[in-house]
């Protein structure tokens, strides 16, 4: 990622639920094509990417189920909050994503929405669904790390 990252006012829009479900192989930064008052609504932190996913179709990358609330002071210029939004990537990146997603079990999920300078960006993660063994191994490492931290904290008291 290049450029200055400006935090969007409000809660962090990362998608922590995707970590237990996917093992991320690569990440991509893409611009989002927005219409009307969607930028103002994004700046007001009125969005959710919990159910969102991305897909490559007909040589373009699309973001589905990303909910951006209508701008409260906008009237007829507000658009559908859950409409598909085109993601702005280079042609080579789209081709590479298409090849990656053709493999069995691969998924493309948005991990974070943020602003770089004045442009709305989304961080996409390409990953494969975790098996029960992978999830169990993650839980074991998390509990081991937690116990180590607890022992170090108790030792310093």
C-alpha positions in Angstrom: 0.0 0.0 0.0 1.3 3.4 -0.9 0.2 6.9 0.1 -1.1 8.4 3.3 -3.7 6.4 5.1 -6.4 8.5 6.7 -8.5 6.8 9.3 -12.2 7.1 8.7 -14.1 8.7 11.6 -15.9 6.0 13.6 -15.3 2.4 14.3 -12.6 0.4 12.5 -14.1 -1.2 9.4 -11.9 -4.2 9.4 -13.6 -7.6 9.1 -12.3 -9.7 12.0 -14.8 -12.5 11.2 -12.9 -13.3 8.0 -9.7 -14.3 10.0 -11.3 -17.5 11.5 -12.9 -18.5 8.2 -10.1 -17.9 5.7 -6.3 -18.3 5.5 -5.2 -15.2 3.5 -2.8 -15.8 0.7 -2.6 -12.3 -0.9 -4.1 -8.8 -0.4 -5.0 -6.2 -3.0 -5.8 -2.5 -2.7 -8.7 -1.4 -4.9 -10.5 1.8 -5.4 -14.3 1.9 -5.1 -16.6 3.5 -7.7 -19.1 5.5 -5.7 -22.1 7.5 -6.8 -23.8 10.6 -5.4 -23.6 11.0 -1.7 -22.0 7.7 -0.9 -18.6 9.4 -0.2 -20.1 11.6 2.5 -21.9 8.6 4.0 -18.6 6.6 4.0 -16.8 9.5 5.7 -19.5 9.5 8.4 -18.7 5.8 9.1 -22.1 4.7 8.0 -21.2 1.4 6.4 -20.8 -2.4 7.0 -18.8 -5.0 5.2 -19.8 -8.0 7.4 -21.7 -9.8 4.7 -19.7 -8.4 1.7 -17.7 -10.4 -0.9 -16.1 -9.6 -4.2 -16.3 -11.4 -7.5 -14.6 -11.1 -11.0 -17.2 -11.0 -13.8 -16.7 -10.2 -17.4 -13.3 -8.7 -16.9 -14.4 -6.4 -14.0 -14.2 -6.8 -10.3 -17.4 -6.2 -8.3 -18.1 -5.7 -4.6 -21.4 -7.2 -3.4 -23.5 -6.8 -0.2 -21.3 -3.9 1.1 -23.9 -1.8 3.0 -23.4 2.0 2.8 -26.2 3.8 4.6 -28.0 6.6 2.6 -26.7 10.0 3.5 -29.2 11.5 5.9 -29.1 15.0 4.3 -29.3 13.7 0.7 -32.6 13.3 -0.9 -33.2 12.0 -4.4 -29.5 11.6 -5.0 -29.2 8.7 -2.5 -28.7 5.3 -4.2 -29.5 1.8 -3.1 -27.4 1.0 0.0 -26.6 -2.6 -1.0 -26.0 -2.1 -4.7 -23.0 -3.8 -6.4 -20.1 -1.5 -6.6 -17.3 -1.7 -9.2 -13.8 -2.1 -7.9 -11.0 -0.2 -9.7 -8.0 -2.4 -10.4 -5.5 -2.7 -13.2 -6.3 -5.2 -15.9 -3.4 -7.4 -14.9 -4.6 -7.5 -11.3 -8.1 -8.4 -12.4 -6.7 -11.2 -14.6 -4.6 -12.5 -11.7 -7.5 -12.4 -9.3 -9.7 -14.3 -11.8 -7.0 -17.0 -12.1 -6.7 -17.3 -8.3 -10.5 -17.5 -7.8 -10.9 -20.2 -10.4 -9.0 -22.6 -8.0 -11.3 -24.6 -5.8 -12.2 -23.1 -2.5 -10.7 -19.7 -3.1 -12.7 -16.6 -2.0 -12.2 -12.8 -2.3 -13.3 -10.8 0.8 -13.1 -7.1 1.7 -11.0 -6.8 4.8 -11.1 -3.0 5.4 -12.5 0.2 3.9 -10.4 3.4 4.3 -9.4 6.6 2.6 -6.0 7.2 1.0 -5.7 10.9 0.4 -9.2 11.6 -0.9 -9.9 8.3 -2.5 -12.1 5.5 -1.0 -10.2 2.2 -1.0 -11.0 -1.3 0.0 -8.4 -3.9 1.0 -9.2 -7.3 -0.5 -8.0 -10.6 0.8 -7.7 -13.7 -1.4 -7.9 -16.8 0.7 -8.9 -20.3 1.0 -11.5 -21.6 3.6 -9.9 -23.1 6.7 -10.6 -26.7 7.6 -11.5 -27.7 11.2 -7.9 -28.8 11.7 -6.6 -25.3 10.8 -9.2 -23.6 13.0 -8.2 -25.9 15.9 -4.5 -25.2 15.4 -5.3 -21.4 15.5 -7.2 -21.8 18.7 -4.3 -23.7 20.3 -1.8 -21.1 19.3 -4.1 -18.3 20.6 -4.5 -20.0 24.0 -0.8 -20.7 24.2 0.0 -17.0 23.5 -2.6 -15.9 26.0 -1.1 -18.1 28.7 2.4 -16.8 28.0 1.2 -13.2 28.2 -0.7 -14.0 31.4 2.4 -15.6 33.0 4.6 -12.7 32.0 2.1 -10.2 33.4 1.8 -12.1 36.7 5.6 -12.5 36.9 6.1 -8.7 36.7 3.6 -7.9 39.5 
